[in-house]
């Protein structure tokens, strides 16, 4: 039985012969895609001893929210208070309303939260705590409202405040 090459295969032969190339790179360089889930750059965690005052400020703020203690407002920078509560000085009267928007499970989770790590930046003298880096005694709280996706802490004199 004799096999006859099809006319289409014969037409492709000149194109296939040109693909062999003499050591040319025919594939473009690889670049990350917009939806790529790989981390672009790992953030550097600051030394725990150096960030203890900042982490303690966030800890006291979150624990204050859990019990409705208005003293938690003392840990907020005016710009953050303006963004979350609508203006400077509005945290104390607005804490109850903002706290009422949290689920009871979230409030219970906040009673057992700890802040084990803090990343350097985004600016000089600042550190960032991402919500997923918080540690919970039981089930974690759900982010949203008072519970931001990340908290930026900034030194103001000898104290640290939640600034973003």
DOMAR-653226 format. One line per 8 residues: number of its first residue (from 1); for each residue x, y negated, z of C-alpha. Coordinates in steps of 0.05 Angstrom, whole numbers, padded with zeros to 5 digits. Layout:
<atoms>
NUM> X:Y:Z; ...
</atoms>
This chain:
<atoms>
1> 00000:00000:00000; 00029:-00065:-00021; 00016:-00130:00020; 00009:-00195:-00017; 00026:-00258:00021; -00031:-00306:00022; -00026:-00371:-00014; -00034:-00410:00052
9> 00027:-00376:00083; 00068:-00392:00022; 00047:-00465:00027; 00072:-00468:00099; 00140:-00438:00084; 00173:-00505:00066; 00146:-00537:00130; 00170:-00480:00174
17> 00239:-00481:00143; 00247:-00554:00162; 00232:-00540:00236; 00298:-00505:00249; 00336:-00572:00257; 00409:-00577:00269; 00410:-00587:00345; 00360:-00644:00345
25> 00315:-00654:00405; 00245:-00653:00375; 00206:-00658:00440; 00197:-00726:00472; 00222:-00736:00544; 00174:-00714:00599; 00139:-00770:00636; 00092:-00765:00695
33> 00018:-00765:00676; -00029:-00815:00710; -00066:-00760:00746; -00003:-00723:00769; -00011:-00700:00841; 00063:-00696:00856; 00086:-00750:00905; 00124:-00805:00869
41> 00171:-00821:00926; 00171:-00792:00996; 00165:-00846:01049; 00217:-00846:01103; 00193:-00835:01173; 00224:-00884:01221; 00259:-00855:01283; 00206:-00838:01335
49> 00239:-00876:01392; 00245:-00939:01349; 00170:-00938:01330; 00142:-00920:01398; 00116:-00990:01414; 00081:-00994:01346; 00051:-00925:01353; 00029:-00940:01424
57> -00008:-01003:01400; -00046:-00962:01348; -00059:-00907:01400; -00089:-00958:01448; -00131:-00989:01393; -00160:-00922:01371; -00171:-00897:01442; -00204:-00964:01459
65> -00252:-00955:01401; -00269:-00885:01427; -00296:-00912:01493; -00320:-00980:01469; -00268:-01019:01507; -00264:-01090:01480; -00191:-01093:01503; -00175:-01055:01439
73> -00186:-01121:01402; -00121:-01147:01433; -00083:-01100:01387; -00109:-01132:01323; -00075:-01186:01282; -00121:-01244:01263; -00119:-01225:01189; -00140:-01153:01203
81> -00194:-01176:01251; -00220:-01223:01197; -00222:-01166:01146; -00255:-01114:01191; -00300:-01157:01235; -00311:-01219:01192; -00267:-01269:01228; -00217:-01281:01284
89> -00249:-01273:01352; -00306:-01230:01325; -00278:-01162:01347; -00304:-01166:01419; -00376:-01182:01401; -00375:-01138:01338; -00341:-01076:01367; -00406:-01045:01391
97> -00440:-01053:01322; -00379:-01026:01285; -00372:-00969:01334; -00446:-00951:01325; -00431:-00936:01252; -00384:-00880:01272; -00411:-00810:01281; -00411:-00781:01352
105> -00362:-00728:01328; -00314:-00784:01305; -00318:-00819:01372; -00304:-00752:01408; -00245:-00740:01361; -00216:-00809:01377; -00214:-00791:01450; -00161:-00739:01433
113> -00121:-00775:01379; -00046:-00784:01381; 00001:-00822:01335; 00063:-00778:01326; 00097:-00813:01268; 00104:-00879:01232; 00134:-00894:01163; 00178:-00954:01151
121> 00147:-01010:01110; 00114:-01036:01068; 00150:-01100:01092; 00209:-01113:01136; 00192:-01103:01209; 00129:-01064:01193; 00110:-00992:01196; 00052:-00953:01168
129> 00012:-00896:01198; -00030:-00858:01148; -00096:-00829:01171; -00074:-00759:01152; -00013:-00765:01198; -00055:-00776:01260; -00060:-00715:01305; -00126:-00693:01335
137> -00140:-00651:01396; -00199:-00618:01361; -00233:-00632:01295; -00208:-00696:01262; -00250:-00758:01254; -00275:-00779:01185; -00239:-00840:01156; -00280:-00902:01139
145> -00303:-00966:01173; -00259:-00977:01234; -00217:-00917:01216; -00175:-00941:01157; -00139:-00895:01107; -00075:-00925:01134; -00055:-00974:01188; 00001:-01024:01179
153> 00032:-01046:01244; 00073:-01110:01250; 00115:-01138:01306; 00091:-01205:01334; 00142:-01227:01384; 00150:-01171:01434; 00084:-01136:01417; 00058:-01096:01358
161> -00008:-01110:01325; -00051:-01074:01273; -00041:-01119:01214; -00070:-01080:01156
</atoms>
